[in-house]
Amino acid sequence: MVLKFSNTGKFLMQIGAPGKIEGPDSKTSLNRPTAMDFDAAANEVYIADTGNRRIVVFDMDTGAYKRHWGAYGNKPDMSDLGAYDPGLQPSPQFRYLSCVHISKEGMVYVCDKVGDRIQVFQKDGKYVREMLISNETLGGENGGSVWDVAFTKDPQQRYLYVADGYDKKVIVLPRDTLQVVTTFGQAGRLPGEFVGVGSLAVDSKGNLFTGETFEGKRVQKWALR
């Protein structure tokens, strides 16, 4: 479930319920929601509903269902996808949704962690494009190469940072081409190294913050140059 609170901690709203799973067509329940982003202008919350293999959108005030979609804009289903194989065509369904972020111009970026890919959609769920990232990366739900993304703070949000938790690095892509231009970080526990980098955030000055899960257990700050 997803819970909404005021900034003083007062409970305001709940979407979904503990133990209630109704499948990918449900308008009221969720299954392992992993990430959210907000469209303030439309007053909508976008939820990465991993267990239902979908992005689902609700009203931020009432929790009323708006719409949902799966990979490539397909209708999500729970068919057996088999093990991830980089030698096969990408799956027609999401394997493990780990992020959803909305850019300034209103494009929806979705991380399919285990599928080693980013998919981009319009807000209505229309599929725009896909980028495979280090698609030889395996490792099941604790693996995959696309754990989170963040946009740079310039007005055009020209670049996209990608947290590759399994390969222990951050990848940098121009948003217009989604082609890798550089990476930074490597495996290790010293400053500037990573163990399970799984979350990203950019501050108002453009500096990047990285969070590490598993045995990383830390936040690091990277200065923009």
N, C-alpha and C positions, 0 to 999 in steps of 0.2 A: 504494500500500500504506500501511498504518498500522503504526508501530513503537512498542513499549512499552519504556521503560527505567526502572530504579530511579532514585531521586533522587541517586544517586552516578554515574549514567551507565552502569550495567551493562545490557546488552541482555537483555530478558526474553521478548519475544513479537513475532510478526509476523502481521498479517492481510493477505492478498493477496500478490501477487508482481509484480516488475517485468515489464511486457510481457504479463502474463497477464490477458486480458479474456474473460469467459465470458458476459456479458449479464446482464440484470436479474433472472434467476432463480437466479444463482449463489449458493451457500452458502459459497464459499471465496475468491472473487476480488472485487476492487473496480475501479472505473473513474473516475479523477480524484476521489478523496475530498477534500472541501474543508473540512470542519468536524466537530467532535465535541462531545458532552457525555456526562456520566456520571451514572448512577443508582446511588449507593453502596449503598443499601438492597437493591436487587435484584442488585447486582454486574454491571451491564450497561453497555456503551458503545454510544451511538447515533452513527452515522456518516452524514453527508450525502454520499451516493454519487452525485455529480453526473452522471457519464457514464452511469450506469445509471438515472437519474431516480427515485431511491428513497431512503428512510431505511431503513437496515439496522442491526440490533441483534445484538451478539455478547456472549458472556460475557467479563468483563474479565480473568479469570485464565487461561482455557484458549483463548480465541478461538473457542469453539464458536458456530456460527450459531444464532440464536434466531428471528428473524422479520424481515420487511421489508414496506414498502408504498410506494405512489406517491401522487400528488396525489389529494385527496378520498378516500383509502383505496383507490384503484383499484389493480389489478394493473399495475405499470409495464411499459411496452413502448417500443420504439425506432421507432415510426411517425413519419413526417414531420409535424412540427407546423406547418410553414410559418413565415414571418416573424411576429413579434409584431405584432398589430394591436389597439390599444385599443378599436376600434369593434366587435370581435367578442367572443363569449363567451370567458371565460377558458379556457385550455387544460386538457383533461382529464389532462394529464401535466405534471410539473414541467419548466420550461425550463432553469433553472440554479440549483441548490441552493447557497446561500452560507452558511447557518447552521442549526444546530439547538440549541435550549436547552430545558431542563426547568425548569418553575416549581416552587415549593415544594409546591403541591398536586398535582403530578404531571401537569400538562399539557405537551405537547410542542409548542413553537413552532418553525416552519420558515420560513426565508426562501427565497422563489423570486425571486431577484434580477431576472432578465430578465422574469419574469412580473409584476413590480410588485405583489407580494402576500405576505401572511403567511397561513399556514394553521396551524390549531391542531388537535391530535389527542390522544386518550387514549394511554396507553403501549402499548396493544394495537394501535394503528394506526387506531382508529375515528375518522373525521372528525368534528370538532365545529363549526368555523366558519372563515370566510375574511374577510380585509380587504384590499381593493385600496388601494395607497398611491401617490399621484401617478401614476395609471395611464396618463397621456399620455406618460410618460417612455420614451424609446426608447434606442438606442445599442448594441444587441447585447450580447455577453458583457462588454464594458467599460462598459455602461450599466445601465439598470434603476434602480429606486428603493429596493430593500430589500437592503442588503448585509450588515447584521448587526443584532442586537437585544440589549438588556440590560434586566434588571429593576431597578427601584429597590429599596433595601435596607430599606424599612419591612417590618414583619412580614407584611403582606398583599401585598407587591409590587404596589402599586396601579397603578403606571405602567410603561409600556414605552417605552424609547428605541429609535429606529430610525435607523440610519446610512443616509442617502440620498446615496451617493457621487457619483452622476451630477449631481444637483441641488445638491450641496455644502451640505448642511444636516443637522441632526439634528431628527427629528420626535418629539413626545411624545404618547403615547396612553394613556388610562385602559384598563386591561386588561379591565374589565367591559363596555365599549362598543366599544373599538378605533376610536373616533372622534377625529380629530386635535384636540388642544386648543391646541397651540402648536408653534412651531419656533424654532430658533436657529442662527446661523451663516450665512455667505454665501460666495460665491466670492472667493478671494484668498489671499495668502501672509502677511498680517499676523496677529498674535495674535488669536484669536477668529474667524478665517476658515478656510476649508477648501479643499483640493485633494484630491479622491478620498478622503473620509472612509469608511473601509471596515471598521473594527473598533471595538468598544466594550467597556468594562469598568467596573464600579462597585466602589469600595472599601468597607471596613467602615463608614466614616463617611458614605457616600452620595455621595461625590464621583465625577464621571464622567471617565473617561479615553478620549480618542479617538485612533485611529491612522489615519494617512493614507498611502495608496499612491500609485503613479505619481510625479509630481513633488512631492507633498506632503512625503513623507519625514520625518515627525515625529510626536511624541505631544504632545497638549495635555491639560491638566487643567482641569476645570470644577468650581468650588466649588458645592456644594448650598446654596441659600438658601430 
